[in-house]
Amino acid sequence: MPYTEALMLETFRMSSVAPFGNPHQSTQEVSFHGYTIPRDTLILTNLHDVHHDTKHWEDPERFRPERFLSPDGKEVVKAHRPVIWSTIGKRTSPNELLGSDNFFLFLISLFQRFTISCSPDFKPLLSSTDYETIPNFKVILEDRLEFLDRNEKED
């Protein structure tokens, strides 16, 4: 299910659920790339900027799960640029693995159970760099099990 994993990675990249990650605090004065960070300084990571930086992501405003797949689409490229859930460094959140596993199970359960489509009156946007202005639209979930039951009764 490489496409499902790529879909998750692209969702995490685009949404930046925690845009500034988990805050950290310096325990001592540190020099970093010519900057001095005093002791007890609150440090935030701008994850949204990391996930939308044009130096690292081609067309970062577009939702393209394929960017995480090998050319043949059969595997997720593990050496791809990082998608950061909530923090960076050696003390990352222990919930990341559990959260990603649960999200994966949720997605595949959803896709197995339902046929998902947009409402007929939905007019897709050709492009948008400001995805917060995308209009609301209805999603149709058709229960696959109910559909199968109907077809069995007709036979």
VMD Tcl script that draws the C-alpha trace (Angstrom):
set ca {
  {0.00 0.00 0.00}
  {2.68 2.50 -0.96}
  {0.21 5.00 -2.39}
  {-1.65 5.12 0.93}
  {1.61 5.84 2.76}
  {2.51 8.52 0.19}
  {-0.97 10.01 0.65}
  {-0.35 10.21 4.40}
  {3.06 11.84 3.97}
  {1.66 14.43 1.57}
  {-1.26 15.13 3.92}
  {1.15 15.69 6.82}
  {3.39 17.86 4.62}
  {0.55 20.04 3.33}
  {-1.32 20.42 6.59}
  {1.57 20.90 9.04}
  {-0.75 19.89 11.87}
  {1.47 21.62 14.41}
  {2.87 24.49 12.30}
  {5.39 25.50 14.98}
  {6.01 22.02 16.38}
  {6.60 21.32 20.03}
  {8.45 24.14 21.77}
  {11.94 23.50 23.10}
  {14.09 25.49 25.49}
  {17.85 25.89 25.37}
  {19.57 24.63 28.51}
  {22.76 26.55 27.85}
  {24.03 29.31 25.57}
  {24.60 27.92 22.08}
  {26.14 29.31 18.91}
  {24.37 28.15 15.74}
  {25.26 29.34 12.21}
  {26.65 32.59 13.55}
  {23.72 33.25 15.90}
  {23.97 33.12 19.67}
  {21.00 31.50 21.39}
  {20.97 32.48 25.08}
  {20.25 29.98 27.83}
  {16.50 29.43 28.58}
  {15.43 30.69 25.14}
  {12.15 29.27 23.82}
  {12.77 27.66 20.41}
  {10.02 27.01 17.88}
  {10.42 25.20 14.58}
  {8.51 26.69 11.65}
  {7.32 23.37 10.20}
  {4.97 25.02 7.76}
  {7.92 26.81 6.16}
  {9.98 23.59 6.10}
  {7.13 21.76 4.34}
  {6.53 24.55 1.81}
  {10.09 25.65 1.01}
  {10.57 25.82 -2.77}
  {14.27 25.01 -2.33}
  {13.31 21.54 -1.15}
  {9.86 20.90 -2.58}
  {8.85 21.25 -6.19}
  {5.46 23.01 -6.43}
  {4.87 22.81 -2.64}
  {1.39 24.34 -2.88}
  {0.09 21.38 -4.92}
  {-1.14 18.18 -3.28}
  {0.86 15.43 -5.01}
  {1.32 12.16 -3.08}
  {3.32 10.85 -6.06}
  {6.28 12.97 -4.95}
  {6.96 10.32 -2.28}
  {6.87 7.34 -4.64}
  {9.55 5.64 -6.71}
  {9.24 6.19 -10.49}
  {7.38 2.89 -10.88}
  {5.04 3.80 -7.99}
  {5.68 0.52 -6.19}
  {7.48 1.85 -3.12}
  {7.77 4.90 -0.93}
  {11.08 6.69 -1.31}
  {12.44 6.65 2.24}
  {15.36 8.97 1.45}
  {12.94 11.74 0.44}
  {12.98 15.13 2.13}
  {11.64 14.84 5.66}
  {8.08 15.38 6.68}
  {8.11 16.49 10.30}
  {5.08 15.71 12.41}
  {5.52 17.80 15.49}
  {9.16 18.31 16.39}
  {12.73 17.71 15.35}
  {15.81 16.58 17.19}
  {16.60 13.58 19.30}
  {13.55 14.01 21.51}
  {10.82 13.57 18.94}
  {7.32 12.71 20.04}
  {6.83 9.03 20.97}
  {3.28 9.37 19.66}
  {4.41 9.93 16.07}
  {4.76 6.24 15.29}
  {1.51 5.34 17.03}
  {-0.27 8.27 15.39}
  {0.95 7.46 11.89}
  {0.04 3.77 12.31}
  {-3.45 4.70 13.50}
  {-3.90 7.18 10.66}
  {-2.80 4.51 8.17}
  {-5.33 2.01 9.58}
  {-8.04 4.68 9.56}
  {-7.37 5.53 5.90}
  {-7.29 1.97 4.61}
  {-10.44 1.13 6.59}
  {-12.15 4.17 5.10}
  {-11.08 3.30 1.55}
  {-12.06 -0.36 1.96}
  {-15.48 0.44 3.31}
  {-16.54 3.41 1.17}
  {-16.48 4.63 -2.38}
  {-15.59 8.31 -2.01}
  {-16.55 10.97 -4.53}
  {-17.31 14.68 -4.72}
  {-20.83 15.98 -5.07}
  {-21.88 16.52 -8.70}
  {-22.02 20.30 -8.27}
  {-18.36 20.52 -7.17}
  {-16.19 22.62 -9.49}
  {-12.52 21.83 -8.84}
  {-10.02 24.64 -8.61}
  {-7.33 24.51 -11.26}
  {-4.78 25.91 -8.84}
  {-4.67 27.67 -5.54}
  {-1.73 28.81 -3.50}
  {-3.98 29.86 -0.65}
  {-5.63 26.59 0.31}
  {-7.41 28.22 3.24}
  {-9.76 29.90 0.75}
  {-10.84 26.66 -0.93}
  {-14.63 26.60 -0.77}
  {-16.52 23.98 1.20}
  {-17.87 21.09 -0.80}
  {-19.77 17.91 -0.09}
  {-18.17 14.50 -0.18}
  {-20.26 11.45 -0.97}
  {-19.44 8.24 0.87}
  {-21.17 5.21 -0.60}
  {-21.05 2.15 1.62}
  {-19.38 -0.63 -0.39}
  {-20.93 -3.34 1.79}
  {-24.41 -1.97 1.21}
  {-23.65 -1.79 -2.52}
  {-22.51 -5.43 -2.51}
  {-25.63 -6.50 -0.58}
  {-27.85 -4.78 -3.17}
  {-26.11 -6.53 -6.06}
  {-26.39 -9.94 -4.36}
  {-30.15 -9.42 -3.81}
  {-30.64 -8.52 -7.49}
  {-28.95 -11.73 -8.68}
}
mol new
graphics top color blue
foreach p $ca { graphics top sphere $p radius 0.5 }
foreach p [lrange $ca 0 end-1] q [lrange $ca 1 end] { graphics top cylinder $p $q radius 0.2 }
display resetview
